Amino acid sequence: MTQIDNVLHENRSFPPSEEFRAKARYSSEEQYEADYRRSIDDPEGFWGDVALELPWIEPFDQVLDWSDAPRAQWFTGGKLNASAVCLDQHLGGARANKTAILWEGEPGDVVSYTYTELHEAVCRFANVLKKRGIQKGDRVAIYMPMIPELAMAVLACARIGAIHSVIFGGFSASSIRDRVEDGACSAIITADGGWRRGKVLALKDVVDEALSEGGASGGVHTVLTVRRTENPVGWTEGRDCWYHELAAEVDADCPPEPMDAEDTLFLLYTSGSTGKPKGIQHTTGGYMVGTYLTTQVVFDLREDDVYWCTADVGWITGHSYIVYGPLANGATCVMYEGAPNQPHPGRFWELIEKHGVTVLYTAPTAIRAFMRWGDEHVDKHDLGSLRLLGSVGEPINPEAWIWYRNKIGGGRCPIVDTWWQTETGGIMMTPLPGVHATKPGSCMKPFFGIDPVVFDSDGEEVTGEGGGYLAIRKPWPSMLRGIWGDSERFRETYWSRFEGNLYFPGDGARVDADGCTWILGRVDDVLNVSGHRLSTMEIESALVSHPSVCEAAVVGRPDEITGQAICAFVSLAAGLEGDADMEAVLAAHVAKEIGKLARPAEIRFADALPKTRSGKIMRRLLRDVAAGKEVTQDTTTLEDVSVIEKLQGR
Ligand code: WT7
């Protein structure tokens, strides 16, 4: 909880302009308070009404069944299909020819799909999956670049009731293998490649490598490959097939599979405080209701918006706020394949001007990078179409917030700083843009139905401004329903920290005198690097799997751009030298084991790591060393005090 000093003294606040407020769906505190109160006092009435706005195939009998807590069941008895919520419901009326996805590739190629066209493409995709024998309940891994076919693949799985498990394109072969094995996936959808920083990322090759060592490949009968970059790919007859070849053989008629509200829609793996990623399980009804309402209210969505969430569909932000939430609302969504500085650092601003983007949802790490790249890249473009800005993924520092507001938003666009997680499925805390006078760095207020509380380490409620552990008191529709294949870990991780079925997200928080919430960062061994969640244990096990490494400890240190950076402390096997070559070898090894996103920014070598007399690595102390701080912690329990001096390079 290192952020507390930074935010304690922040007392600026920015109310929405009269112009914004005049058109906003929620435009007064009274209006927010009234709906919030109802959502807390009568959650079933509140969520039942919201759910009725979705097209159900069969109506639900009960809004919430919490009798099997902590596993909630929402909208029991109801049947629906997530792809039909996103597509079919828009076909009858004015949205039929409205643009659903407006996509631009990194090289500048543009393709757009109307709702009618996207519906047809998804039906065809779904028929290809069926043709390959994929059925309701089967798990399908998706490892793709940010191309429209990624959204189609996700929706096609949903259409036939297959459970998708999207794996971010930056993960390595062994990370794919772990996820495919854990989920017992029977098929993988990939692409020959994707464009990233002017180069082809050869995704199919990585999938081949993941499947090359037996194990997972046993269950995978199909690797379906979309052609994007036309680079040569390896081929395994019988298992591998080209999407475009099969698509030409099927028709575009594919009725949506009626799914139970509590049928699993997808798995998405995320890191926890152990070495093994968790397959977070989301179901259909509650997730769709949650993402539908949050998208509509938090982004104050209007019919003519051109909405752009810059996340990758490989993360939860892309699932909820590129695919399901916006499409359920019939929005026009921009999707971009490439890097924000390719071919120039003004690429985002060029895209906003070119496509007339009105709502931009991005991450603090990106905002800080733009600041560093310089205002001149922003100044070249007219950003006058923007009316609302969003931030997600990590705490945003007030300086970046103010820059975002002034430089990108021209001082006129409200900023919604949205706090949530892979596990929560949708936004949990946020200002409402037409209501709240936002404070730079605060995620402000709970969304409807969310009942947060802050506890101290003894489990006592914190009523002052001191800060403590955040917990959520009530179930909400888009909450996770489990960890795939590990109900014990589900209970242990999220529901055992506090008494009485309270959800523990693993974040620290502070509530100020005005009732605004400030997220203080993770309180567990989870790092947040550029808004990507990484487990210190996972990186440590990758390091010790290298024959040169004896022991490793990984901590986060503050970084101006990425929020946190990975700092590894390593002791090597006898006789080996911790020089720059060794550092490069080990960094490459971690990238190979997990993915480039986990590559340490810094590796420090020592003969031994600081441990207590009982043999526990003293991480807090290492955090101070990594941050270049004077070690203030009591070192009397330390086994060998000289270790610290060596690590500090003295
Ligand atoms: C963790 C969740 C939510 C989608 C992207 C990340 C941190 C997220 C904020 C925010 C402060 C934030 C938390 C959370 N986080 N949004 N607006 N302010 N912190 O999803 O990988 O599941 O990570 O990201 O620490 O626990 P995720």
Boltz pocket constraint, residues with backbone or C-beta under 6 A from the ligand:
constraints:
  - pocket:
      binder: B
      contacts: [[A, 270], [A, 315], [A, 316], [A, 317], [A, 391], [A, 392], [A, 393], [A, 394], [A, 395], [A, 396], [A, 417], [A, 418], [A, 419], [A, 420], [A, 421], [A, 422], [A, 423], [A, 443], [A, 505], [A, 506], [A, 507], [A, 519], [A, 521], [A, 522], [A, 528], [A, 531], [A, 532], [A, 533]]
      max_distance: 6.0
